[in-house]
Amino acid sequence: MKKNYRADNTYIISTDSTDNPKLGAKVLSDGRESLFLDYYFGFEMAISSKTGKEYKRVNVKREYMGLYLWQAPRGTAEKVQNKETLEVAKRVRFERGQQLLEDAEGYRLKKDRDINFLDWMWNYYESYTKADKRHIKRAYIVFGDFLNATPEYSQYAKRIKPEHITKAIIVAFTEYLQSRFVGEGPHTLYSRFKKIIKAAVEADVMRKNPTTGISIKIDNGSLKKDVLSTEEIECLINTHYTGENPNIRRAFIFCLYCGLRWCDVKDLTFANVDYSNRLLKFEQAKTKGHSSASGVVIPLNDGLLKLIGKGERNDIIFPLPSHTMCLKALRHWTARAGIEKHITWHCARHSFAVNILNNGANIKTVASLLGHSGLQNTEKYTRAVDSLKQEAIDSLPKLKL
């Protein structure tokens, strides 16, 4: 289609002049186009405060849909993604138009909502650009697993319409999450699932939000994940195996000694290293743009500087494969080291916090190194340290007097 760009870097996709709302797109600086709907609510006569003359004031409204197109798609995958996104947007535009007719004239054209919500969820994930994208994908996969595993809802495993996602399904899904996962897992997955549902409601793919009033509580006061002791860390460092990935090894050891998340360590470049002052400076992906503590500065010792090495400023320090591949390698590595704990990449961050607290660091220092904006999230590590101390005392032979 021919794109007739306007002064505000937008163009209208709708070809029918009677469309209300009209579907359009705004060109973004990152190479994408953000889809929107322009509503026309008629006009009214008003008096100009400057000239005192009567004029026609048009009532319009623009609503951004949270859907994106590639401005210049590269390859078949991006072209297919554009086509699917555009189809979803056109369906939403039609539904909004019918709603306007219903509100204005008291009737609604009969049209079955033939959207497969599983496809819509995947399309949402594909166009999602925030740092928690992999959690969005995981929520999509686990929701599909839930439908497959639940006899009552297995009929929807391959195709489910938005109106079929009821509060009863949501309650069953939360129970499934809590039975399958431990620690913060159920809460993390459900919060991303709710984000998808909210986007569907805003895009009018779904009439009402079925997750309203249904929650999974999380205990932020305790540390649920396993922690590696200093002895276990030393054992891990001394363990090698055939076919190990040296970058995964270097990156995980670095996280054990600096407390970084996987999403942060994978993006570190040599530009983040201040060699003259022996400092690592970076912005946390999780809180960048909406927290005053998103910037973190970590002092580097000789061992950490050797682990980093040197390279061109824009080169990645730890070239890592996908999170899934890193996790598989980590589990193989810990098993070879004889460590029976359930160790994920995030355990490195927890281990770092607990071990430096055990070695005398104060809670404010730990909060600063972890990039916490307050002490609330850091306090769980002090409780973990108290628990470890109690376990150490209890491990002594019983005192008999």
C-alpha positions in Angstrom: 0.0 0.0 0.0 1.1 3.6 -0.7 2.0 5.5 2.5 1.0 9.1 2.3 3.0 10.5 5.2 1.8 13.6 7.0 3.7 16.3 8.8 3.5 14.5 12.1 5.1 11.3 10.6 1.7 9.5 10.5 -0.3 7.9 7.7 -3.8 6.5 7.4 -4.1 2.8 6.6 -7.9 2.7 6.3 -9.0 3.1 2.6 -12.7 3.5 3.2 -13.6 7.1 3.9 -16.6 5.9 6.0 -14.4 4.1 8.5 -14.8 5.4 12.1 -12.4 4.9 13.7 -9.7 5.0 11.1 -6.7 2.8 11.4 -3.3 4.6 11.0 0.3 4.4 12.0 3.0 6.7 13.4 6.6 6.2 12.3 9.0 5.7 15.3 12.7 6.4 15.5 13.5 2.8 16.2 12.4 1.6 12.8 8.9 0.5 13.8 5.4 2.0 13.2 3.0 2.3 16.1 -0.6 1.6 15.1 -3.4 3.9 16.3 -7.2 4.5 15.9 -8.5 8.0 15.0 -12.1 8.5 16.2 -14.4 11.1 14.8 -17.2 12.3 17.2 -18.8 14.9 15.0 -18.5 18.6 15.5 -20.1 21.5 17.4 -20.3 25.2 16.9 -18.2 27.3 19.2 -17.2 31.0 19.6 -13.5 31.9 19.1 -12.1 33.7 22.1 -9.7 35.6 19.8 -12.0 36.7 17.0 -15.4 36.4 18.6 -16.6 34.6 15.5 -18.4 31.3 15.4 -16.5 28.3 14.0 -16.9 24.5 13.6 -15.0 22.6 16.3 -14.3 19.0 15.3 -14.2 16.4 18.1 -11.6 13.8 17.5 -9.6 11.3 19.7 -6.5 9.2 19.0 -5.9 5.9 20.7 -2.6 4.0 20.4 -3.2 0.2 20.2 0.1 -1.2 21.6 0.6 -2.9 18.2 3.6 -2.3 16.0 4.7 -2.9 12.4 8.2 -3.0 11.0 8.6 0.1 8.8 11.0 -1.7 6.4 10.6 -5.5 7.1 13.7 -7.5 6.6 13.1 -11.1 5.6 10.1 -13.3 5.5 9.6 -13.5 9.3 9.2 -9.7 9.7 6.9 -9.6 6.7 4.7 -12.3 8.1 4.7 -10.6 11.5 3.5 -7.3 9.9 0.7 -9.2 8.1 -0.5 -10.9 11.2 -0.3 -7.7 13.3 -2.2 -5.8 10.6 -5.0 -8.4 10.6 -5.4 -8.2 14.3 -5.5 -4.4 14.1 -8.1 -4.4 11.4 -10.3 -6.8 13.4 -10.0 -4.5 16.4 -10.9 -1.5 14.2 -14.0 -3.2 13.0 -15.1 -4.1 16.5 -14.6 -0.5 17.8 -16.6 0.7 14.8 -19.4 -1.6 15.6 -19.3 -0.4 19.2 -19.6 3.2 18.1 -22.7 2.2 16.0 -24.2 0.4 18.9 -23.7 3.4 21.2 -24.9 6.0 18.7 -27.8 4.1 17.0 -28.7 1.4 19.5 -27.8 -1.6 17.3 -24.8 -3.8 16.6 -23.9 -5.8 13.6 -23.6 -9.5 14.3 -20.1 -10.7 13.9 -18.4 -13.6 15.6 -15.1 -12.7 17.3 -13.1 -15.3 15.4 -9.8 -14.4 17.1 -7.7 -17.2 18.4 -6.4 -15.7 21.7 -3.3 -17.9 21.7 -2.3 -16.4 18.3 -3.0 -12.9 19.7 -0.8 -13.7 22.8 2.0 -14.8 20.5 1.7 -11.7 18.4 1.8 -9.5 21.5 5.0 -11.3 22.5 6.5 -10.8 19.1 5.9 -7.1 19.1 6.9 -6.7 22.8 10.2 -4.8 23.3 10.7 -4.4 27.1 13.3 -6.2 29.2 10.9 -8.8 30.5 10.1 -10.1 27.0 11.3 -13.7 27.9 8.9 -13.7 30.8 6.0 -12.8 28.5 7.0 -15.7 26.2 7.2 -18.0 29.3 3.7 -16.9 30.4 2.3 -17.7 26.9 4.0 -21.2 26.9 2.8 -22.0 30.5 -0.8 -20.9 29.7 -0.8 -23.4 26.8 0.7 -26.1 29.0 -2.2 -25.4 31.5 -4.8 -25.8 28.8 -3.3 -29.0 27.6 -2.9 -30.5 31.1 -6.4 -29.6 32.4 -9.1 -32.0 31.1 -11.8 -29.4 31.6 -10.1 -26.9 29.3 -8.1 -29.2 26.9 -10.6 -28.5 24.1 -9.0 -25.0 24.0 -5.4 -26.2 23.8 -5.0 -25.1 20.2 -7.7 -22.5 19.8 -9.5 -20.4 22.4 -11.6 -17.3 21.8 -11.3 -14.3 24.2 -14.8 -14.8 25.6 -13.9 -18.3 26.7 -11.3 -16.9 29.1 -13.5 -16.6 32.1 -12.8 -16.1 35.8 -13.2 -19.8 36.4 -10.3 -20.4 33.9 -8.2 -17.8 35.6 -8.7 -19.3 39.0 -7.8 -22.7 37.7 -4.7 -21.2 36.0 -3.5 -19.6 39.2 -3.9 -22.9 41.1 -2.0 -24.7 38.3 0.9 -22.1 38.6 1.1 -22.5 42.3 1.1 -26.3 42.1 3.8 -26.4 39.3 6.2 -23.7 40.4 7.8 -22.6 43.7 9.1 -19.3 45.1 8.4 -16.2 43.1 7.7 -18.3 39.9 3.9 -18.3 40.1 3.7 -14.6 40.9 6.1 -13.7 38.1 4.3 -15.7 35.4 0.9 -14.6 36.5 1.9 -10.9 36.5 3.1 -11.2 32.9 -0.1 -13.1 32.0 -2.1 -10.2 33.5 -0.1 -7.8 31.4 -1.1 -9.6 28.3 -4.8 -9.7 29.3 -4.7 -6.0 30.1 -3.3 -5.2 26.6 -6.0 -7.3 25.1 -8.7 -5.4 27.0 -7.2 -2.1 25.9 -7.1 -3.3 22.3 -10.8 -4.3 22.6 -9.9 -7.9 21.8 -11.5 -8.8 25.2 -14.5 -7.1 26.7 -13.7 -7.3 30.4 -10.6 -8.2 32.3 -11.2 -11.7 33.8 -8.1 -11.4 36.1 -9.7 -8.6 38.1 -9.8 -9.5 41.8 -7.8 -12.7 41.3 -4.2 -12.6 42.6 -1.2 -14.7 43.6 0.4 -13.4 46.7 4.1 -13.4 47.2 6.1 -13.3 50.4 8.7 -10.6 49.8 10.0 -11.1 53.3 11.8 -14.4 52.8 14.4 -15.7 50.3 13.0 -18.6 48.4 15.9 -19.5 46.0 18.9 -21.6 46.9 22.1 -19.9 47.7 25.7 -21.0 47.0 28.1 -20.9 50.0 31.6 -19.6 49.5 32.8 -23.2 49.7 30.4 -24.3 47.0 31.4 -21.3 44.8 35.1 -22.4 45.1 34.1 -26.0 44.2 32.2 -24.7 41.2 35.2 -22.6 40.0 37.5 -25.6 40.3 35.1 -27.8 38.2 35.6 -28.1 34.5 34.1 -30.5 32.0 34.4 -31.3 28.3 32.5 -28.9 26.0 32.0 -26.2 28.6 31.2 -22.7 27.3 33.9 -20.4 28.7 31.7 -17.3 28.3 28.9 -18.8 30.4 31.5 -19.8 32.9 33.1 -16.3 33.1 29.7 -14.6 33.2 28.2 -16.7 36.0 31.4 -16.3 38.2 31.2 -12.6 37.5 27.6 -12.5 38.7 28.6 -14.5 41.8 31.1 -11.8 42.7 29.1 -8.7 41.6 25.4 -9.6 42.0 24.3 -8.9 38.4 21.2 -10.3 36.8 21.4 -12.3 33.6 19.7 -9.6 31.6 22.4 -7.1 32.7 25.5 -9.2 32.4 24.7 -10.3 28.9 24.6 -6.7 27.6 27.8 -5.4 29.3 30.3 -3.9 26.9 33.8 -2.8 27.6 32.5 0.8 27.6 30.9 0.0 31.0 34.3 -0.6 32.5 36.3 2.4 33.9 39.8 0.8 34.0 41.6 3.8 35.4 39.3 3.9 38.5 38.6 0.2 38.5 34.8 0.5 38.4 31.9 -1.1 36.5 29.1 1.3 35.6 25.8 0.2 34.0 22.0 0.9 34.0 19.8 -2.0 35.2 17.5 -3.2 32.5 14.8 -4.0 35.0 14.5 -0.5 36.4 16.0 1.7 33.7 13.8 4.8 33.1 11.6 4.5 36.1 13.9 4.3 39.2 16.5 6.7 40.6 18.6 3.7 41.6 18.8 2.2 38.1 22.4 3.2 37.7 24.8 0.9 39.5 28.6 1.4 40.2 30.6 -1.6 41.4 34.3 -1.5 42.4 36.4 -4.1 40.6 39.4 -5.9 42.1 42.3 -7.6 40.2 40.4 -10.9 39.8 37.3 -9.3 38.3 39.3 -7.2 35.9 41.1 -10.3 34.8 37.8 -12.0 34.3 36.6 -9.1 32.2 39.8 -8.8 30.1 40.0 -6.0 27.5 38.4 -5.3 24.1 36.9 -2.6 21.9 34.5 -0.2 23.7 31.4 -1.5 21.9 32.2 -5.2 22.1 30.2 -7.4 24.4 32.2 -8.6 27.4 30.4 -11.9 27.8 28.9 -13.1 24.5 26.2 -15.4 25.8 23.7 -17.7 24.0 20.0 -17.7 25.0 18.8 -17.7 28.6 17.6 -21.3 28.1 21.0 -22.5 26.9 22.8 -20.7 29.7 20.5 -22.4 32.2 21.1 -25.8 30.8 24.9 -25.3 30.9 24.6 -24.0 34.5 22.7 -27.1 35.6 25.2 -29.4 33.9 28.1 -27.5 35.5 26.6 -27.6 39.1 25.8 -31.3 38.7 29.4 -32.0 37.7 30.5 -30.1 40.8 28.4 -32.3 43.0 26.0 -29.4 44.0 22.5 -30.8 44.6 20.8 -27.4 45.1 18.4 -26.1 42.4 20.6 -23.3 41.0 19.3 -20.9 38.5 21.2 -17.9 37.1 19.4 -15.5 39.5 20.8 -17.6 42.4 24.2 -15.9 41.7 22.7 -12.5 42.7 21.2 -14.0 45.9 24.4 -15.8 46.7 26.4 -12.6 46.3 24.1 -10.6 48.7 24.1 -13.3 51.4 27.8 -14.0 51.2 28.9 -10.4 51.5 26.5 -9.9 54.4 28.0 -12.9 56.1 31.4 -11.3 55.7 30.4 -8.1 57.4 28.9 -5.8 54.8 26.2 -3.5 56.1 22.7 -3.6 54.5 23.0 -0.1 52.9 26.1 -1.1 51.1 24.5 -4.3 49.8 21.4 -2.4 48.7 23.6 0.0 46.7 25.6 -2.8 45.1 22.4 -4.5 44.0 20.8 -1.3 42.7 17.9 -1.4 45.2 16.1 1.9 45.6 15.3 1.1 49.3 16.1 -1.4 52.0 12.8 -3.4 51.8 14.0 -5.7 49.1 17.4 -6.1 50.7 16.1 -7.1 54.1 15.2 -10.6 53.0 19.0 -11.3 52.7 19.6 -10.4 56.3 16.9 -12.9 57.3 18.6 -15.5 55.1 21.9 -14.8 56.9 20.3 -15.3 60.3 18.8 -18.6 59.1 22.2 -19.8 57.8 23.8 -18.9 61.2 21.1 -20.8 63.0 21.7 -23.8 60.7 25.4 -23.6 61.4 24.9 -23.6 65.2 22.4 -26.5 64.9 24.9 -28.5 62.9 27.2 -28.8 66.0 26.9 -32.0 68.1 24.2 -31.8 70.7 25.4 -30.5 74.0 24.9 -33.0 76.8 25.2 -31.7 80.4 
